[in-house]
Amino acid sequence: MAADAPQLKELRQQAKQTVDRFVRRFDESYRSLAYHAALPLVLTPELVNYLRNEFLRNEKVPWVAEVDLLLSDFCSQVGYELYAIDTHVRGYLLEQMKSDPRFGERRMREVAQVLYSYVNYLSRLNPGQRQQELEAQRLAAMVYLGDRECQQAAQEIARRLLEVSSGVSGANLDELGIRAELARLTRITEELAPQLQEEPSLLEYANLVQKLLRTPEDVTATEINRSYQVGELELSPAISLSLFPVVGEKLRLSQQPSSGTENVAGEKVLNLENFPPLQTCNFEIATITVEDGENIEEREYESENNPEITPEINLQLFEFEVKTIEVQKSGDNTELIINRDIQIAYSFIEYLENEGNEIALEMVQIPGGSFMMGASKNEEGIRDSERPQHEVTVPPFFMGKYPVTQAQWKFVASLPQVNRELKSDPSRFKGENRPVERVSWFDAVEFCDRITQHTGKNYRLPSEAEWEYACRAGTTTPFHFGETITSELANYNAEYTYGAGVKETYRGETTEVGSFGVANGFGLCDMHGNVWEWCADEWHDNYEGAPTDGSAWIENSKNDNHFRLLRGGSWLYNPALCRSANRSNYDPDTGAYDIGFRVVCGVFSSRTLPSP
């Protein structure tokens, strides 16, 4: 409930003292982390870690600050691995961040954009889970993204309040559920009040609903009979009076002599018809204070002995740009519109050392799921080998963000041999960040064996089903871009066209991985074109009898010369061969200057994939 000016001044001073005490206890850099962690309404360890890595690399904030922040006296645990900063401390931190010349409103918008993308990613990853928490996070981000988004957030809150109070929320809530949801929505509004000052009717209505929930005897007839306009929505407390019999009875009795009894404090307590007399009860509130250093040894013990902690894999969030192609036709003219969207995914980085330089192998989390493998019957350029289309369920795994580069190959080729020798520099088109090519299927398998032996993680080639599932990233179109492709987004023989596409630049060689600055919905780059990519499967002429569990299709394990699968097309081939569903094959003991590969990692489990 809203506090008056003297109270707000006192609460702000208390918040300042709390933050200053926290910073003095550790280090001034902790203040920067607290600023960034204040914008989300709810914190998780993964989110705090991402905020530190994304925005504070130059601030020298130690990683342990993440734990210290979540265990501080102004941060409370509100669920399993869920934490919330005290309302007044949060407000003070945001106020200070806004005035800090290092950050200001620009940084707050940047954090809000990341938070907004993070929430959208979690909603797609686990639809239906923790939607209330995600809704709150999304609204918290929207109020910092601009005036239009802030107004939209206010409209969403008002609409939800109206739906819940009128019983049309679609959630089949009982009376207690409705009260709880109203309390949650007004709590969000209270938290976002500094940013919603342009919506005074919403703030006043939320304050009134809080009074109805907490102290209905303080509500006046004037407040009840008033209408609160938020944009095009009209909010009226009269809708909810059935939930608050105290108010309804009070209004009915307002024209009659009051009746009631006095409690032990001499206060008047209203007696309601058909209800037992209301009574005043006394209770105590207990708080637990953790002294400095008390839990340090315990946390170290848990890290060493808890089997659910896997320090070998440090998952981090990363942000990427997804581009889709929209075809617009006007008469005889066709225009390709490239739409952009910022999204977020989890990854871990395998650091390889080469002559003192670290080479990063980025591995992206691919969430498990089901999809229709193969081409639809109406897809342009399909082949019999891409049919019949069939449903496949793929467990979660990690996949290389890019095809293996020449720098990565050179390092792994220098590791001890497992089964066969590897050339250190086999590629025709030289460049450390270009994909390695002219490597055979057996060479790629040897690469996986050596990096597995070096890291202790299970690296391997992807199955064909894993590759197509990862390439599509939830899409059903010929390309993850959409119905066509453009040389602005991929490296292929653009002297040929596909669908509504046009002839464009044919580069005639490989390009550096990630050079187009675009990924698919899972965060993978260069899935269409650049180099063909080896898969673990043997070649089969079609999908009759293919496995449906995402595993590799291998039937002739004794025949080492059985042709192996290639996916993705290359710089040399026309766009039809770069489709998500297209399949090809090659002699496993032969390489070519347009054939490379990317790796997957099979060290996934429910313990290593974080819950949103």
C-alpha positions as CSV (number, residue, x, y, z in Angstrom):
1,M,0.0,0.0,0.0
2,A,1.3,3.5,-0.9
3,A,3.2,5.2,1.9
4,D,3.1,9.0,2.6
5,A,6.0,11.3,1.9
6,P,7.7,11.1,5.3
7,Q,7.5,7.3,5.3
8,L,8.9,7.1,1.7
9,K,11.8,9.4,2.8
10,E,12.6,7.1,5.8
11,L,12.3,3.9,3.7
12,R,14.6,5.4,1.1
13,Q,17.2,6.2,3.7
14,Q,16.9,2.7,5.1
15,A,17.4,1.3,1.6
16,K,20.5,3.4,1.1
17,Q,22.0,2.2,4.4
18,T,21.2,-1.4,3.5
19,V,23.0,-1.1,0.2
20,D,26.0,0.8,1.6
21,R,26.4,-1.8,4.3
22,F,26.3,-4.6,1.7
23,V,28.9,-2.8,-0.5
24,R,31.2,-2.0,2.5
25,R,31.1,-5.6,3.5
26,F,32.5,-6.8,0.2
27,D,33.7,-4.4,-2.6
28,E,32.5,-1.3,-4.5
29,S,32.1,-3.4,-7.6
30,Y,29.2,-5.2,-5.9
31,R,27.2,-2.0,-6.3
32,S,27.2,-2.3,-10.1
33,L,25.9,-5.9,-9.9
34,A,23.2,-4.8,-7.5
35,Y,22.1,-2.1,-10.0
36,H,21.7,-4.6,-12.8
37,A,20.1,-7.2,-10.7
38,A,17.4,-4.7,-9.5
39,L,15.6,-4.4,-12.8
40,P,14.2,-8.0,-12.9
41,L,11.4,-8.6,-10.4
42,V,12.6,-12.1,-9.8
43,L,16.2,-13.4,-9.9
44,T,17.6,-16.8,-10.6
45,P,21.3,-17.8,-10.2
46,E,21.5,-18.2,-14.0
47,L,20.1,-14.7,-14.7
48,V,22.4,-13.0,-12.2
49,N,25.3,-14.8,-13.8
50,Y,24.3,-13.7,-17.3
51,L,23.8,-10.1,-16.2
52,R,27.3,-10.0,-14.7
53,N,29.0,-11.7,-17.8
54,E,27.0,-9.6,-20.3
55,F,27.3,-6.2,-18.8
56,L,30.0,-6.0,-16.2
57,R,33.1,-7.6,-17.7
58,N,35.0,-4.4,-17.4
59,E,33.9,-3.7,-13.9
60,K,35.9,-6.5,-12.3
61,V,33.0,-7.9,-10.4
62,P,34.0,-11.3,-9.0
63,W,31.8,-14.3,-9.7
64,V,31.3,-14.9,-6.0
65,A,29.4,-11.6,-5.9
66,E,26.5,-13.4,-7.5
67,V,26.1,-15.7,-4.5
68,D,26.7,-12.9,-2.0
69,L,24.0,-10.8,-3.6
70,L,21.4,-13.6,-3.5
71,L,22.3,-14.4,0.1
72,S,22.2,-10.7,1.2
73,D,19.8,-9.4,3.8
74,F,17.9,-7.4,1.2
75,C,17.3,-10.4,-1.1
76,S,14.7,-13.0,-0.1
77,Q,14.1,-16.5,-1.5
78,V,10.6,-16.7,-2.9
79,G,10.7,-20.2,-4.4
80,Y,13.1,-22.9,-5.6
81,E,16.2,-21.0,-6.9
82,L,14.0,-17.8,-7.1
83,Y,14.9,-14.6,-5.3
84,A,13.5,-11.1,-5.0
85,I,15.1,-7.8,-3.9
86,D,13.2,-5.8,-1.2
87,T,10.8,-3.4,-2.9
88,H,12.3,-0.2,-1.4
89,V,15.9,-1.4,-1.9
90,R,15.0,-2.2,-5.5
91,G,13.6,1.2,-6.1
92,Y,16.6,2.9,-4.6
93,L,19.0,0.8,-6.7
94,L,17.2,1.7,-9.9
95,E,17.1,5.3,-9.0
96,Q,20.9,5.3,-8.4
97,M,21.6,3.3,-11.6
98,K,19.6,5.9,-13.6
99,S,21.7,8.8,-12.2
100,D,25.0,6.9,-12.5
101,P,26.9,8.3,-15.6
102,R,28.4,4.9,-16.3
103,F,25.0,3.4,-16.9
104,G,22.0,5.7,-17.0
105,E,18.7,5.1,-18.9
106,R,20.6,3.6,-21.9
107,R,22.0,0.7,-19.8
108,M,18.6,0.2,-18.2
109,R,17.0,-0.2,-21.6
110,E,19.7,-2.6,-22.6
111,V,19.1,-4.8,-19.5
112,A,15.4,-4.6,-20.1
113,Q,15.8,-5.8,-23.7
114,V,17.9,-8.7,-22.5
115,L,15.4,-9.6,-19.8
116,Y,12.6,-9.4,-22.4
117,S,14.4,-11.8,-24.7
118,Y,15.3,-14.1,-21.8
119,V,11.6,-14.3,-20.8
120,N,10.5,-15.1,-24.3
121,Y,13.1,-17.8,-24.6
122,L,12.0,-19.4,-21.3
123,S,8.4,-19.3,-22.4
124,R,9.3,-21.2,-25.6
125,L,11.5,-23.6,-23.8
126,N,9.0,-24.7,-21.2
127,P,5.5,-23.4,-22.2
128,G,3.1,-23.5,-19.3
129,Q,5.7,-23.5,-16.6
130,R,6.1,-20.6,-14.2
131,Q,4.0,-18.4,-16.5
132,Q,3.1,-16.0,-13.7
133,E,6.8,-15.4,-12.9
134,L,7.6,-14.9,-16.6
135,E,4.7,-12.5,-17.0
136,A,6.0,-10.4,-14.1
137,Q,9.5,-10.4,-15.6
138,R,8.2,-9.4,-19.0
139,L,6.2,-6.5,-17.6
140,A,9.2,-5.3,-15.6
141,A,11.2,-5.2,-18.8
142,M,8.5,-3.5,-20.9
143,V,8.3,-0.4,-18.6
144,Y,11.9,0.4,-19.5
145,L,11.8,-0.2,-23.2
146,G,10.0,3.0,-24.1
147,D,6.7,5.0,-23.7
148,R,4.8,2.7,-26.0
149,E,5.9,-0.5,-24.3
150,C,5.3,1.1,-20.9
151,Q,1.7,2.0,-21.9
152,Q,1.2,-1.5,-23.2
153,A,2.4,-3.0,-19.9
154,A,-0.1,-0.8,-18.0
155,Q,-2.9,-2.0,-20.4
156,E,-2.0,-5.6,-19.8
157,I,-2.0,-5.2,-16.0
158,A,-5.4,-3.4,-16.2
159,R,-6.8,-6.1,-18.5
160,R,-5.7,-8.9,-16.2
161,L,-7.2,-7.1,-13.1
162,L,-10.5,-6.7,-15.0
163,E,-10.5,-10.3,-16.1
164,V,-9.7,-11.7,-12.7
165,S,-12.1,-9.5,-10.7
166,S,-14.9,-10.2,-13.1
167,G,-14.4,-13.9,-13.1
168,V,-13.5,-14.3,-16.8
169,S,-9.8,-15.0,-16.5
170,G,-10.2,-18.5,-17.9
171,A,-8.2,-20.0,-15.0
172,N,-11.2,-21.4,-13.1
173,L,-10.1,-19.8,-9.9
174,D,-12.1,-20.1,-6.7
175,E,-12.5,-17.2,-4.3
176,L,-9.2,-17.7,-2.7
177,G,-7.5,-18.0,-6.0
178,I,-9.0,-14.8,-7.3
179,R,-7.9,-13.0,-4.1
180,A,-4.4,-14.4,-4.5
181,E,-4.2,-13.3,-8.2
182,L,-5.5,-9.8,-7.4
183,A,-2.8,-9.6,-4.7
184,R,-0.1,-10.7,-7.2
185,L,-1.1,-8.2,-9.8
186,T,-1.3,-5.3,-7.4
187,R,2.1,-6.3,-6.0
188,I,3.5,-6.1,-9.5
189,T,1.9,-2.7,-10.0
190,E,3.4,-1.5,-6.8
191,E,6.9,-2.6,-7.8
192,L,6.6,-0.9,-11.1
193,A,4.9,2.3,-9.7
194,P,8.0,4.6,-10.4
195,Q,7.8,3.7,-14.1
196,L,4.0,3.9,-14.3
197,Q,3.6,7.4,-13.1
198,E,1.9,8.3,-16.4
199,E,-0.9,5.9,-15.5
200,P,-2.2,7.4,-12.2
201,S,-5.6,5.7,-12.5
202,L,-4.0,2.3,-12.6
203,L,-1.9,3.0,-9.5
204,E,-4.9,4.4,-7.7
205,Y,-7.0,1.3,-8.6
206,A,-4.2,-1.1,-7.6
207,N,-3.9,0.8,-4.3
208,L,-7.7,0.4,-3.7
209,V,-7.7,-3.3,-4.5
210,Q,-4.9,-3.7,-1.9
211,K,-7.0,-1.9,0.7
212,L,-10.0,-4.2,-0.2
213,L,-7.7,-7.2,0.4
214,R,-6.0,-6.0,3.5
215,T,-8.1,-3.4,5.3
216,P,-11.6,-3.4,3.7
217,E,-12.9,-1.4,6.6
218,D,-10.9,1.6,5.5
219,V,-12.5,1.7,2.0
220,T,-14.9,4.6,1.5
221,A,-18.1,4.6,-0.5
222,T,-16.6,7.3,-2.8
223,E,-13.7,5.0,-3.7
224,I,-16.1,2.1,-4.4
225,N,-18.4,4.1,-6.6
226,R,-15.6,5.8,-8.7
227,S,-14.6,4.6,-12.1
228,Y,-10.8,4.2,-13.0
229,Q,-9.9,4.7,-16.7
230,V,-6.8,3.0,-18.0
231,G,-6.5,3.7,-21.7
232,E,-9.7,2.1,-23.2
233,L,-10.4,0.0,-20.2
234,E,-12.7,1.0,-17.4
235,L,-12.0,-0.5,-14.0
236,S,-14.7,-0.5,-11.4
237,P,-14.3,-1.9,-7.8
238,A,-18.1,-2.7,-7.8
239,I,-17.3,-5.7,-10.0
240,S,-15.4,-7.3,-7.1
241,L,-17.7,-6.5,-4.2
242,S,-19.0,-10.1,-4.0
243,L,-15.4,-11.0,-3.0
244,F,-15.4,-8.4,-0.2
245,P,-18.6,-8.9,2.0
246,V,-17.1,-6.6,4.6
247,V,-17.3,-3.7,2.2
248,G,-20.7,-4.6,0.9
249,E,-22.1,-4.8,4.4
250,K,-20.4,-1.6,5.4
251,L,-22.0,0.2,2.5
252,R,-25.4,-1.2,3.4
253,L,-25.0,-0.2,7.0
254,S,-23.6,3.3,6.2
255,Q,-27.2,4.6,6.3
256,Q,-28.0,2.8,9.5
257,P,-26.8,3.1,13.1
258,S,-23.6,1.1,13.5
259,S,-23.6,-2.1,15.4
260,G,-20.8,-4.1,16.7
261,T,-18.5,-4.9,19.6
262,E,-15.3,-3.6,21.0
263,N,-12.1,-5.6,21.1
264,V,-9.6,-5.7,23.9
265,A,-8.0,-2.5,22.6
266,G,-11.3,-0.6,22.7
267,E,-11.5,-0.6,18.9
268,K,-14.9,-1.0,17.2
269,V,-15.2,-4.4,15.4
270,L,-18.0,-4.8,12.9
271,N,-20.4,-7.7,13.3
272,L,-21.7,-9.2,10.1
273,E,-25.0,-11.0,9.6
274,N,-24.6,-14.8,9.4
275,F,-20.9,-14.5,10.3
276,P,-19.3,-15.1,13.7
277,P,-18.0,-11.9,15.4
278,L,-14.7,-10.7,14.0
279,Q,-11.8,-10.9,16.5
280,T,-8.4,-9.4,16.8
281,C,-5.5,-11.8,17.1
282,N,-1.9,-11.1,18.1
283,F,1.1,-12.8,16.4
284,E,4.9,-12.5,16.2
285,I,7.1,-12.2,13.1
286,A,10.4,-14.1,13.2
287,T,13.4,-13.3,11.0
288,I,16.6,-15.2,10.6
289,T,19.9,-13.4,10.3
290,V,22.9,-15.2,8.8
291,E,26.2,-14.0,10.4
292,D,29.2,-13.4,8.2
293,G,30.9,-16.6,7.0
294,E,28.4,-18.9,8.7
295,N,27.5,-20.9,5.6
296,I,30.8,-20.8,3.7
297,E,32.0,-24.3,4.7
298,E,28.5,-25.7,4.1
299,R,28.3,-24.3,0.6
300,E,31.7,-25.7,-0.2
301,Y,30.6,-29.1,1.1
302,E,27.5,-29.1,-1.0
303,S,29.5,-28.2,-4.1
304,E,31.8,-31.1,-3.6
305,N,29.3,-33.7,-2.5
306,N,26.0,-32.8,-4.2
307,P,25.7,-35.0,-7.4
308,E,23.4,-32.4,-9.0
309,I,26.3,-29.9,-9.2
310,T,28.4,-30.3,-12.3
311,P,31.2,-27.8,-12.3
312,E,32.6,-29.1,-15.6
313,I,29.7,-27.5,-17.5
314,N,29.1,-23.8,-16.8
315,L,26.0,-22.9,-18.7
316,Q,25.7,-19.3,-19.7
317,L,23.0,-17.3,-21.5
318,F,24.0,-15.6,-24.8
319,E,22.0,-13.2,-27.0
320,F,21.7,-13.7,-30.8
321,E,19.9,-12.2,-33.8
322,V,17.3,-14.3,-35.7
323,K,16.4,-13.2,-39.2
324,T,13.4,-14.4,-41.2
325,I,12.5,-13.7,-44.8
326,E,9.0,-12.4,-45.7
327,V,8.0,-12.5,-49.3
328,Q,5.8,-9.5,-50.4
329,K,4.3,-9.5,-53.9
330,S,2.7,-6.4,-55.6
331,G,1.6,-7.2,-59.2
332,D,4.7,-8.5,-61.0
333,N,7.1,-7.2,-58.4
334,T,8.4,-9.4,-55.6
335,E,10.2,-8.0,-52.6
336,L,12.1,-9.9,-49.9
337,I,11.7,-8.3,-46.4
338,I,14.2,-9.4,-43.8
339,N,12.7,-9.3,-40.3
340,R,14.9,-9.3,-37.2
341,D,14.4,-10.6,-33.7
342,I,16.7,-10.8,-30.7
343,Q,16.6,-14.1,-28.8
344,I,18.5,-15.9,-26.0
345,A,19.8,-19.4,-25.5
346,Y,22.0,-21.4,-23.1
347,S,25.5,-22.5,-24.1
348,F,28.8,-23.6,-22.6
349,I,32.3,-22.9,-23.9
350,E,35.0,-25.5,-24.2
351,Y,38.3,-23.5,-24.0
352,L,41.1,-25.0,-26.0
353,E,44.7,-23.7,-25.6
354,N,47.0,-23.3,-28.6
355,E,50.4,-21.9,-28.0
356,G,49.2,-19.8,-25.1
357,N,46.0,-18.6,-26.9
358,E,42.6,-19.8,-25.9
359,I,40.4,-21.1,-28.7
360,A,36.7,-21.2,-27.8
361,L,34.5,-24.1,-29.0
362,E,30.9,-22.8,-28.3
363,M,28.3,-25.5,-27.6
364,V,24.7,-24.4,-27.7
365,Q,21.9,-26.2,-25.7
366,I,19.4,-27.8,-28.0
367,P,16.2,-28.5,-26.0
368,G,14.5,-31.8,-26.6
369,G,11.3,-32.1,-28.5
370,S,9.4,-33.7,-31.4
371,F,9.3,-32.6,-35.0
372,M,8.3,-33.8,-38.5
373,M,11.5,-35.0,-40.2
374,G,11.7,-34.8,-44.0
375,A,10.1,-32.6,-46.6
376,S,6.4,-32.0,-47.0
377,K,5.0,-33.2,-50.4
378,N,4.5,-29.7,-51.6
379,E,8.0,-28.4,-50.9
380,E,9.9,-27.2,-54.0
381,G,12.9,-29.3,-55.0
382,I,12.1,-32.3,-52.8
383,R,13.6,-35.8,-53.5
384,D,12.4,-39.2,-52.8
385,S,15.2,-39.7,-50.3
386,E,13.5,-37.0,-48.1
387,R,10.3,-39.0,-47.7
388,P,8.2,-40.3,-46.1
389,Q,7.9,-37.4,-43.6
390,H,7.7,-38.9,-40.1
391,E,7.6,-37.7,-36.5
392,V,10.9,-38.0,-34.5
393,T,11.4,-37.3,-30.8
394,V,14.9,-35.9,-30.0
395,P,16.3,-35.8,-26.5
396,P,18.2,-32.7,-25.4
397,F,21.9,-32.3,-26.4
398,F,24.5,-29.6,-27.1
399,M,25.6,-28.7,-30.6
400,G,28.5,-26.6,-32.0
401,K,27.3,-23.0,-32.6
402,Y,29.4,-23.1,-35.8
403,P,31.1,-25.7,-38.0
404,V,34.5,-26.7,-36.7
405,T,37.0,-24.0,-37.6
406,Q,40.6,-24.5,-38.9
407,A,42.0,-23.1,-35.6
408,Q,40.0,-25.7,-33.6
409,W,41.0,-28.4,-36.0
410,K,44.7,-27.6,-35.7
411,F,44.6,-27.7,-31.9
412,V,42.8,-31.1,-31.8
413,A,45.0,-32.5,-34.5
414,S,48.0,-31.8,-32.2
415,L,46.4,-34.0,-29.4
416,P,47.5,-37.6,-29.0
417,Q,46.2,-40.0,-31.7
418,V,43.4,-42.3,-30.9
419,N,42.8,-44.4,-34.1
420,R,44.2,-42.5,-37.1
421,E,46.6,-39.7,-38.0
422,L,45.2,-36.2,-38.8
423,K,46.7,-33.5,-41.1
424,S,47.1,-30.3,-39.2
425,D,46.1,-28.0,-42.1
426,P,44.0,-29.9,-44.7
427,S,41.8,-27.0,-45.9
428,R,42.0,-25.5,-49.4
429,F,40.6,-22.1,-48.3
430,K,42.9,-20.9,-45.6
431,G,41.8,-18.9,-42.5
432,E,41.7,-19.7,-38.8
433,N,38.0,-18.8,-38.5
434,R,36.9,-20.4,-41.8
435,P,35.4,-23.9,-41.5
436,V,37.9,-26.8,-41.8
437,E,37.3,-28.7,-45.1
438,R,38.8,-31.6,-47.0
439,V,38.3,-33.8,-44.0
440,S,36.8,-37.3,-44.4
441,W,34.1,-38.8,-42.2
442,F,36.8,-40.9,-40.5
443,D,38.8,-37.8,-39.9
444,A,35.8,-36.1,-38.2
445,V,35.3,-39.2,-36.0
446,E,38.9,-39.1,-35.0
447,F,38.5,-35.4,-34.1
448,C,35.6,-36.3,-31.8
449,D,37.6,-39.1,-30.2
450,R,40.5,-36.9,-29.5
451,I,38.6,-34.0,-28.0
452,T,36.6,-36.5,-25.9
453,Q,39.8,-37.9,-24.5
454,H,41.1,-34.4,-23.9
455,T,38.1,-33.0,-22.1
456,G,36.4,-36.0,-20.6
457,K,33.1,-35.0,-22.3
458,N,31.4,-37.2,-24.9
459,Y,31.9,-35.4,-28.2
460,R,30.6,-37.0,-31.4
461,L,29.0,-36.4,-34.8
462,P,25.3,-35.6,-34.8
463,S,22.7,-38.0,-35.9
464,E,20.9,-37.0,-39.0
465,A,17.7,-36.5,-37.0
466,E,19.6,-34.3,-34.5
467,W,21.0,-32.2,-37.3
468,E,17.6,-31.6,-39.0
469,Y,15.9,-30.9,-35.7
470,A,18.6,-28.4,-34.7
471,C,18.6,-26.8,-38.1
472,R,14.8,-26.3,-38.2
473,A,14.7,-24.9,-34.7
474,G,10.9,-25.2,-34.6
475,T,10.3,-24.1,-38.2
476,T,8.5,-26.2,-40.9
477,T,9.6,-24.1,-43.9
478,P,12.3,-25.1,-46.4
479,F,14.9,-23.0,-44.6
480,H,14.9,-21.7,-41.1
481,F,14.8,-18.3,-42.7
482,G,11.4,-19.1,-44.2
483,E,10.2,-20.0,-47.7
484,T,13.3,-18.8,-49.5
485,I,16.9,-17.9,-49.0
486,T,19.2,-14.9,-49.8
487,S,23.0,-14.6,-50.1
488,E,22.7,-11.7,-47.6
489,L,22.2,-14.4,-45.0
490,A,24.0,-17.5,-46.2
491,N,26.9,-18.7,-48.4
492,Y,25.7,-20.8,-51.4
493,N,25.7,-20.6,-55.2
494,A,23.4,-17.7,-55.6
495,E,23.5,-17.8,-59.4
496,Y,20.6,-20.1,-58.8
497,T,17.3,-19.2,-57.1
498,Y,14.7,-20.9,-54.9
499,G,11.1,-19.9,-54.6
500,A,10.7,-16.2,-54.7
501,G,14.4,-15.6,-54.4
502,V,16.6,-13.7,-56.9
503,K,20.0,-14.2,-58.3
504,E,22.6,-12.6,-56.1
505,T,26.3,-12.9,-55.1
506,Y,28.1,-16.2,-55.7
507,R,31.3,-16.1,-53.5
508,G,32.9,-19.3,-54.9
509,E,34.6,-20.2,-51.6
510,T,34.0,-20.6,-47.9
511,T,33.4,-17.7,-45.5
512,E,34.4,-17.2,-41.9
513,V,31.9,-18.9,-39.5
514,G,29.3,-16.6,-38.2
515,S,30.2,-13.8,-40.6
516,F,26.5,-13.2,-41.5
517,G,25.7,-12.3,-37.9
518,V,22.6,-14.4,-38.0
519,A,21.4,-17.6,-36.2
520,N,18.4,-19.8,-36.2
521,G,15.9,-20.0,-33.3
522,F,18.2,-22.2,-31.3
523,G,21.2,-19.9,-31.7
524,L,23.1,-22.0,-34.4
525,C,24.9,-20.3,-37.3
526,D,25.7,-21.4,-40.9
527,M,23.2,-24.3,-41.0
528,H,22.4,-23.5,-44.6
529,G,25.4,-23.5,-47.0
530,N,29.1,-22.7,-46.4
531,V,30.2,-26.4,-46.0
532,W,28.4,-29.7,-46.0
533,E,28.4,-31.3,-42.6
534,W,29.0,-34.9,-41.8
535,C,26.5,-36.9,-39.8
536,A,27.0,-40.2,-38.0
537,D,24.4,-42.1,-40.0
538,E,24.9,-44.5,-42.9
539,W,23.1,-43.5,-46.1
540,H,19.7,-44.9,-46.8
541,D,17.7,-44.2,-49.9
542,N,14.6,-43.0,-48.0
543,Y,13.1,-43.0,-44.5
544,E,11.3,-46.3,-44.6
545,G,12.2,-48.0,-41.3
546,A,14.1,-45.0,-40.0
547,P,14.5,-44.7,-36.2
548,T,12.1,-42.2,-34.5
549,D,14.1,-41.6,-31.2
550,G,16.7,-39.2,-32.7
551,S,19.5,-41.9,-32.8
552,A,21.8,-42.5,-35.7
553,W,20.6,-45.0,-38.3
554,I,23.5,-47.5,-38.5
555,E,22.8,-51.1,-39.7
556,N,26.1,-52.1,-41.4
557,S,28.6,-51.4,-38.7
558,K,31.0,-54.0,-40.1
559,N,31.0,-52.2,-43.5
560,D,33.3,-49.3,-42.9
561,N,33.0,-48.1,-46.5
562,H,29.2,-47.6,-46.4
563,F,28.4,-44.1,-47.6
564,R,27.7,-41.6,-44.8
565,L,25.3,-38.7,-44.5
566,L,25.9,-35.1,-45.4
567,R,23.6,-32.2,-44.5
568,G,23.2,-28.4,-45.1
569,G,24.6,-27.8,-48.6
570,S,27.6,-25.7,-49.3
571,W,29.1,-22.6,-51.0
572,L,29.3,-24.7,-54.2
573,Y,25.7,-25.8,-54.5
574,N,22.4,-24.3,-55.5
575,P,19.9,-23.2,-52.8
576,A,17.6,-26.2,-53.2
577,L,20.4,-28.4,-51.8
578,C,20.8,-26.2,-48.8
579,R,17.2,-26.8,-47.5
580,S,16.6,-28.2,-44.0
581,A,15.3,-31.5,-45.3
582,N,17.9,-32.1,-48.1
583,R,20.1,-35.1,-47.7
584,S,23.3,-36.2,-49.5
585,N,26.1,-38.7,-49.1
586,Y,29.8,-39.2,-49.7
587,D,32.5,-41.8,-49.4
588,P,33.5,-41.8,-45.7
589,D,37.2,-42.1,-46.5
590,T,37.3,-39.1,-48.8
591,G,37.2,-35.3,-48.1
592,A,36.3,-32.4,-50.4
593,Y,36.9,-28.7,-50.3
594,D,33.2,-28.1,-49.5
595,I,32.8,-30.7,-46.8
596,G,33.3,-30.0,-43.1
597,F,31.4,-30.9,-39.9
598,R,30.2,-29.7,-36.5
599,V,30.2,-31.6,-33.3
600,V,27.6,-32.4,-30.7
601,C,28.2,-33.2,-27.0
602,G,26.3,-36.0,-25.2
603,V,26.9,-34.9,-21.7
604,F,23.4,-33.7,-21.2
605,S,21.1,-34.7,-18.3
606,S,18.4,-33.2,-16.2
607,R,21.1,-32.1,-13.8
608,T,23.1,-30.0,-16.3
609,L,20.1,-28.3,-18.0
610,P,18.9,-25.5,-15.8
611,S,15.3,-25.0,-15.0
612,P,13.9,-21.6,-15.9
